[in-house]
Amino acid sequence: MVVYLLDWLRRYLNVRSQVRGLPTISSLFEFCKSSYRQKLPHIPYIVPVRDYTIETPWDKYAKFRSDLFACPQLSAPSYAVYVTSNSNAAVLISNKSGLFGKPIDMFRYVAINIFGNQITSTQSGDEHHRHKKIVKPCFNENIMQTGWSKMVEAVQTMKVEESIEGGGTIRDVKDCMIKLTLFVFGRSGFNMDFPWNISQSKAGENMPFAEALHTVETSITVQVLVPLWILLHFPLSSVRRLGQAQRSFVSHLKAMYHSKRLELQASSEYDEDGNIPSPPKDILGALVASQMSAESEERLKAGKTSEKVVGLMESEVIGNICEAGHETTGHTLTFLQAFLCVYPEWQDKLYEEIISVCRDEPPSYPHMSQLNICLAACYETIRLKDIVMTLPKIAMKDTTLPYTTWDDEGHISHKVHRVKKGSHIIIDSPALSLNPFFWSDPSRFDPTRFLDANGRVSSSINNFAGFSLGQRQCIGKRFAEVEMVAYISHLIKEYRLFPIEKDGESVHEMKARILKGTEELTLTPGKFAVRFEKR
Ligand code: HEM
């Protein structure tokens, strides 16, 4: 026991010596990487959560006068943890996949594999390439057009179901946006008539697909935290329901996967050589088609009888369809509407752009390339409300990290810090987006930051990692952009948005409340209401 404790102490002191020279937030327990750090109580030296200034991400760097600091933690003495908001470091870490990998043993990545292994939680290199080869071709133009048209259907349905056709109030914008993006996911992902309101069926073995998907997605935190067998045997029927939903969801997905394969095999468009002249317009179909095309490519190379498994396994295709990012999109759209309420002049600017591009027509997919201010407003929302929050990486070799320090007068020094193999490095994306050395008046909502001199959304935006960077950046970025621009252009063309104050609340308090986010698996907006007035 004594030997064990001494070894523990030795390793901890070793970590402390590795981070020497940098500012530190020391703790007993690991908390910097947790998605739930905001929910932990602040206990100095044990879990000093407040020192991490989660709600004002730049404050800790301003205090340290350094854009790199370390978090030595006594409970995890095997590796050093660094946190950076330095854009050169973020770019370096993201582009050198041989030097920096993903800490795939982290709970966040292990947990998202509950439906089957999927691309986000693969290690960079061969395993990631194997997934990307199948997943990337799905995000083609057909799927983008589907995303736009399904979002338009969703907006029309929302207007009817939420009774705002002639104007009205949506009481819980976040809840509504989750319904909206699930509706789009159900229809564009599986080409099915996904309903707006999902009724609860009697408890039983097999839940209908829409209900199972809705239940799983709205309880995703519990689903990833609690093992299925506990959910299924829990004394409370409401919790058992979550387990039944997960089981039904996976069994529906498997059935859909097989029927999609049969459908594509039988399709007259699918010729003997495995070519599909007209690719499917739903994401599951595109994923299965991409998998089948990889299999037939392999058969052609290796001879017709090859039984070698190529591409993804069935469970991996299923895992990947679940990484559809509708929660990230739903939360971004919620925050975007909050910003447009707080900065109403931007509603006018969006409206002017929409009218000048679309005139009397409803905004359509071909208009998207000209709706630059609409897209820039989405980016600016993500800059100020970074939905994914942390991008954890791991050093695969001994290396160095660039960083910057400054003094009271603002004199800057550029430095490098040696980092040992196995160290964890968190790209602090919310702080990177607020770094005052790169962003002027960083907390002001100003979409023009993302426009170039020609008024177009700049394709290479520096100092912004809201969709991550490099090889591991978001594969669904374009799809998310299409969904968000389709939504906001249709909404603003028809409505003016007004926030609703609570009794006794000042305007200042109301603005702070509707813009507040809480860290969960992703940054989650609170409940707030918006009045929609017809133009
Ligand atoms: C506003 C919406 C979205 C934001 C802010 C966002 C952001 C991100 C971020 C930061 C990552 C890197 C995560 C990490 O390394 O741990 C990521 C990865 C990913 N996202 Fe998104 N995302 C959004 C929407 C979507 C959508 C709609 C889809 C799919 C339809 C999607 C699919 C993916 C996939 C598959 C990856 C993994 C990529 C890889 O590892 O190669 N995302 N996203």
Boltz pocket constraint, residues with backbone or C-beta under 6 A from the ligand:
constraints:
  - pocket:
      binder: B
      contacts: [[A, 119], [A, 120], [A, 121], [A, 132], [A, 323], [A, 324], [A, 325], [A, 326], [A, 328], [A, 329], [A, 332], [A, 382], [A, 387], [A, 388], [A, 390], [A, 391], [A, 392], [A, 465], [A, 466], [A, 467], [A, 468], [A, 471], [A, 472], [A, 473], [A, 474], [A, 475], [A, 476], [A, 477], [A, 479], [A, 480]]
      max_distance: 6.0
